[in-house]
Amino acid sequence: MAVFLLLLLLLVSAVSGDEDAFIGVNIGTDISDMPSPTEVVALLKAQGIRHVRLYDADRAILLALANTGIQVTVSVPNDQLLGIGQSNATAANWVARNIVSHVPATNITAIAVGSEVLNALPNAGPILVSALKFIHSALVASNLDSQIKVSTPHSSSIIMDSFPPSQAFFNRSWDPVMIPLLKFLQSTGSYLMLNVYPYYDYVQSNGKIPLDYALFRPLPPNKEAVDANTLLHYTNVFDAVVDAAYFAMSYLNFTNIPVVVTESGWPSKGDSSEPDAIVDNANTYNSNLIKHVLNKTGTPKHPRIAVSTYIYELYNEDLRTGSDSEKNWGLFDANGIPVYTMHLTGAGTVFANDTTNQTFCVAKRGADPKMLQAALDWACGPGEVNCSPLLQGHPCYEPNNVVSHSTYAFNAYYQRMAKSPGTCDFKGVASITTTDPSHGSCRFPGSSFGKNGTLFNGTSLAPSLNDTSSGCPPQYHGSGSFTTSVIIGALLMGAVSL
């Protein structure tokens, strides 16, 4: 099933500001145990997600989305772009097969033609606008052009000199494409699709961009970035990049085209060269991004006009090639279990996993491994914690390291002691968090996931993991790398209510 389902975690129909903000996400196909279309749609419904983006036009998922009311953006994959851009008939056939045959039962509202074409497939640049026009003409012929917008997602790297935003402009070498593209978007009432990744901006800045600035954490006024030309203050990378796109369009004399962010997110895990790809930061970024959009904060250039945004992505993709971070952008694992629990107080029904009032006890980041081991031994011994889930072959054995195992044991003790003051200390190597540390099939005591893999809303997408064993195994030790990959939290905006 070729589905890359970009569950849009927030789309506010851009500059018009007329629609309420909403949330969705992205599903990739590089998953070893790909959920069925029915399971995907069940998860979308359960989490209150009403907007989704697909990386293709997979028939199975489009049929599963029928009669749900969920608004869908489908995509023309890059490998089909050349054929469509060179043949009006090919474009018409694509629309007939992938769009007309599914509407109105499936609520398709947009078509993304290609993905980052100017970067990923530059030889297709000259026919990109033709592809959009041919697709649009086929929609007009089917009387669907007023219902379905046509655009193409760009990498933010096509924007030069993005700070200060007022000086930004598109890569001049692409003017022969961008100018007719913007004319098309303007004439059809469509929007500029832009992929915005503050994570990469932060990583590639060589320390010039503070982590807080990338993660939406509140900054004191003297730390905010100021555009000297406009005197606009920028408190986060996301707004600065979006405004750079607005200014770049203004440079070409286009001032009324909305920006929709088709991809944005933060990886929850990375390799040794990616120390900031951790669960805490992913939780913080996505939680704060959602709040930022749902609150209709807008950008300094367009205040109070929320920017439509698709969050990348719905599921972790364990089969993707490249670094560990490439595999870990998801909000859920393939069983529908959250990688972390976002804190979205005031976000309404979107993502039913707000457990702000819950607390958990976890190992402190950077704690001495020997002290963690001693505390782990105490918890599983004199502390009378049932540590059997940490045994090899049991749900919480992996990752097999002292940080992960001690986090489980510390929390089990803390929950068993009814979260009494002083029961989450363990000689200074433990701390309290409101982020549920459960991961994969490992359910921590006090978790809202339920005993049988039941999600917060009652949708069961995971196998039963009831463990009836008891007693204290003789030893719980962690081998392998010293990581904090299981400690789930959020680092910004006061850790997003953490």
Order of alpha helices (4+ residues) and beta strands (2+ residues): beta-alpha-beta-alpha-beta-alpha-alpha-beta-alpha-alpha-beta-beta-beta-beta-alpha-beta-alpha-alpha-beta-beta-alpha-beta-alpha-beta-beta-alpha-alpha-beta-alpha
